[in-house]
Amino acid sequence: MKNQLLPIFGLALCLAACGSDSGSEQATGESPAAAPVQANAPAAGGETSNQLRATIRLVLEGGEMAGTYEARCMDAGCSHGLAGENQFGLQYSEEGKGANELSSVQMIVPNVQGDTKAKEFMVTMSFGELFKGKSYTINTMSAGRGEKGSGTVEVTFQGKKATVKITGQTQQGEKVDLTVECMRIITPENMAQELGL
């Protein structure tokens, strides 16, 4: 499945998108549009631990896309300091997804200088065809143009790995529970090595 670069607040022009082939279906949620929900799984032939860069698990309650979604990032994903000083980011986007499939997650958490708990972040979660499907956004960043929704974010580091947990609610009332496990983190110092430049 072809992957596509999706810009995020100027996040490193050379960041490649994460992606994978489709996997098993999982039916959850209240809305008929959300069932079945398809989880992204490893590409045929499997994967090795050093290939997997990040995993994404999203639980969305309320609205037409209610359900549980999963994705695996095999190429890029998490970054620290690329979108701006001390900004932690996630860039995942994938072409060819169905209308009820997670196709993109874009995230920025400012002022991350170690383990961080905060109420300021931005996350956009999209489904279906890129730029045309359904999207949900929570943006509580003070520098943004009009806050949307509310919530909290927690970034916890374990050596060179990190876990990001977002719990919140969109402006329209959908509840968001997002967990990102970052196995590798791209920084200005290791960008060339991580991206094979």
C-alpha positions in Angstrom: 0.0 0.0 0.0 1.4 3.3 -1.0 2.3 5.7 1.7 2.1 9.5 1.5 3.9 12.4 3.2 1.5 14.6 5.1 2.9 17.9 6.4 2.4 18.8 10.0 3.2 22.3 11.3 6.4 22.3 9.2 7.5 19.0 10.6 10.7 18.1 8.9 10.2 18.3 5.1 11.9 14.9 4.7 9.7 12.9 7.2 8.3 9.8 5.5 4.8 8.7 6.4 4.1 5.6 8.4 2.0 2.8 7.0 1.1 -0.8 6.7 -1.1 -3.3 5.0 -4.6 -4.0 6.3 -5.2 -6.6 8.9 -8.0 -8.2 10.8 -11.4 -6.5 11.3 -12.7 -5.5 14.7 -16.3 -4.4 15.2 -16.8 -1.8 18.0 -18.8 1.3 18.7 -22.4 2.3 18.6 -22.7 3.7 15.1 -23.4 1.4 12.1 -20.8 3.4 10.2 -18.2 2.2 12.6 -18.7 -1.5 12.2 -16.7 -3.2 11.1 -13.6 -1.2 12.0 -10.4 -2.4 10.4 -7.2 -2.4 12.4 -3.9 -1.8 10.5 -1.6 -4.8 10.9 2.0 -5.8 10.0 2.7 -6.2 6.3 2.8 -9.7 4.9 6.0 -11.5 5.8 6.0 -10.0 9.3 8.3 -7.5 10.9 11.3 -7.3 13.1 11.5 -5.3 16.3 13.9 -2.8 14.9 11.5 -2.0 12.0 8.5 -1.1 14.1 8.8 2.6 15.0 5.5 3.3 16.7 2.1 1.8 17.4 -1.2 3.8 17.6 -4.4 2.8 19.4 -7.4 5.1 19.2 -10.7 4.7 20.9 -13.3 7.1 19.7 -16.7 7.3 21.5 -19.6 9.1 20.0 -20.2 10.3 16.4 -20.3 8.3 13.2 -16.8 7.0 13.5 -17.1 5.6 17.0 -14.9 2.5 17.4 -11.4 1.2 18.1 -8.6 1.7 15.6 -5.0 0.5 15.5 -2.0 1.3 13.3 1.7 0.5 13.1 4.4 2.9 11.9 7.2 1.2 10.0 9.1 4.1 8.5 8.9 7.3 10.7 6.4 8.4 13.2 7.5 10.1 16.4 9.8 13.1 16.6 11.3 15.4 19.2 12.6 18.9 18.2 11.8 18.7 14.5 8.7 20.7 14.3 10.1 23.3 16.8 12.3 23.4 19.9 11.1 20.9 22.5 8.1 20.0 20.4 7.1 16.3 20.4 5.3 15.2 17.3 3.7 12.2 15.5 3.1 12.0 11.8 1.1 9.0 10.4 -0.7 9.0 7.1 -1.6 6.3 4.6 -3.3 6.2 1.3 -5.9 3.8 0.1 -7.8 3.4 3.4 -11.5 2.7 3.4 -14.1 5.1 4.7 -14.2 3.4 8.1 -10.4 3.0 8.5 -7.9 5.3 10.3 -5.7 6.9 7.7 -3.9 9.7 9.5 -2.9 10.9 12.9 -1.1 14.2 13.3 0.1 15.4 16.7 2.1 18.2 18.3 2.9 18.5 22.0 4.9 21.7 22.9 7.4 22.2 25.6 8.4 18.6 26.1 11.8 18.5 27.9 11.3 15.1 29.7 8.3 13.4 31.2 5.4 15.8 30.7 1.8 16.2 31.8 0.0 19.1 30.2 -3.3 20.4 28.8 -1.7 22.0 25.7 -1.5 19.9 22.5 -2.9 19.4 19.1 -4.1 16.2 17.5 -6.0 15.5 14.3 -7.3 12.0 13.5 -8.6 11.3 10.0 -10.5 8.4 8.4 -10.8 7.3 4.8 -9.3 9.0 1.8 -6.6 11.6 2.8 -7.7 15.2 2.8 -11.3 14.1 1.9 -12.4 11.8 4.7 -13.8 12.5 8.2 -11.5 14.2 10.6 -11.6 15.0 14.4 -9.4 17.6 16.0 -8.5 18.6 19.5 -6.4 21.8 19.6 -5.7 23.3 23.0 -2.5 25.1 22.0 -2.5 28.7 23.2 -0.7 29.7 20.0 -3.5 28.2 17.8 -6.3 30.2 16.2 -9.2 29.3 18.4 -9.1 26.4 20.7 -11.1 23.3 19.8 -12.1 20.7 22.4 -10.3 19.9 25.6 -8.2 17.2 27.2 -4.8 16.3 28.7 -1.6 14.8 27.3 1.1 12.8 29.1 4.5 12.0 27.5 6.6 9.5 29.3 10.1 8.5 28.3 11.8 5.1 28.8 15.3 5.5 27.5 15.1 6.1 23.7 11.4 5.2 23.7 8.3 7.1 24.7 4.6 6.7 25.4 2.1 9.4 24.6 -1.4 9.3 26.1 -4.1 11.7 25.1 -7.5 11.8 26.8 -9.9 14.4 25.7 -13.1 15.5 23.9 -13.6 17.2 20.6 -15.6 20.4 20.3 -18.5 18.3 18.9 -18.4 16.0 22.0 -16.7 12.9 20.7 -14.5 11.3 23.4 -10.9 10.5 22.4 -8.5 8.0 24.0 -5.3 7.9 22.1 -2.1 5.9 23.0 1.0 6.1 20.9 4.0 3.8 21.8 7.1 5.3 20.2 9.8 2.6 19.7 12.1 5.1 18.0 12.1 8.9 18.1 13.6 11.0 15.3 15.5 14.1 16.6 17.6 16.7 14.8 20.7 14.8 15.9 19.7 11.4 14.5 17.4 12.4 11.7 19.9 11.5 8.9 20.6 8.1 10.3 17.0 7.3 11.2 15.7 8.3 7.7 18.7 6.9 5.8 19.6 10.3 4.3 
